[in-house]
């Protein structure tokens, strides 16, 4: 049993019952002894509704194409039995529901968006969750191509119950949220030059490369390579890395190792070439 269930079921499922008693004294005969008058009121019963919902993914980190299994657990801590209990869950647009993965099998016409009826293991009637019992819903999704960032899913449960006077009521739980982060490993490189044209032999052009980690995880041992076009010559000792002096003689045509980049980090390389006209 999970910690959630252990804590959720640690309660008493009896309704609140309250009654009053009245005591007084009366002398019926003159000079006689007082008599004790004691009466007890009727018992007033007050039921309570206390439910819990917990949604857990089997992965907190996932890649494109991975399957994520969600387990949604509903616990009835109330003093009454609940019926017609359904889990309502809208899946993220970054995922696709795996066909036939919903357990229990939805009733005809049911979907996750409209609500899927659940049932306690001890029951035979769909939607029944007696006091002190729990029920679960499971389903799987696939992470779509292009998904990035956090996959956020919110689930709620809808319930029905009758109080001690046999009046029917309905309600719903607070949402339970599950988050899975999509792991992406990607780099972006943008190149620019300080000139759009040259007119003289041996004229110098300064190139700037900006490398950015656009993924969600750290990328290590990054090497940047920039072949020098024909008609251009790398200018010795012209490489500036991340605006940090001194200049170096690292020719980008041979590859420049810039180490590691954390998500959203950038690294800048500048170097100069001369042209032959």
Number of C-alpha atoms within 10 A of each C-alpha: 6 7 8 13 17 10 10 20 20 10 11 11 19 15 15 11 10 11 10 10 9 9 9 10 11 11 11 10 9 7 7 9 11 13 12 10 10 10 10 10 10 10 10 12 15 14 17 15 17 15 21 21 24 18 21 18 19 13 16 15 15 20 19 17 15 15 19 22 18 19 18 22 21 28 23 25 24 23 21 22 19 21 21 18 26 26 26 21 20 15 18 16 13 19 20 15 18 14 9 10 13 19 15 16 16 16 12 7 8 14 17 18 12 13 21 26 27 28 24 20 12 12 13 9 12 16 21 25 26 21 21 19 22 24 23 20 20 17 20 21 21 18 22 18 11 10 18 18 13 17 20 15 20 16 22 22 25 18 20 17 17 15 16 13 8 8 8 10 10 13 11 15 16 13 17 18 15 20 16 19 17 25 18 19 14 14 16 11 14 10 13 12 14 11 10 7 8 13 8 11 10 14 13 18 19 16 16 18 19 15 21 19 21 20 21 17 16 16 17 11 9 15 13 16 13 13 11 14 11 8 10 17 15 22 17 14 14 18 26 19 20 14 12 10 9 11 15 13 14 18 20 19 13 13 14 17 13 17 12 15 21 15 18 14 13 16 17 18 20 20 24 21 20 18 19 12 11
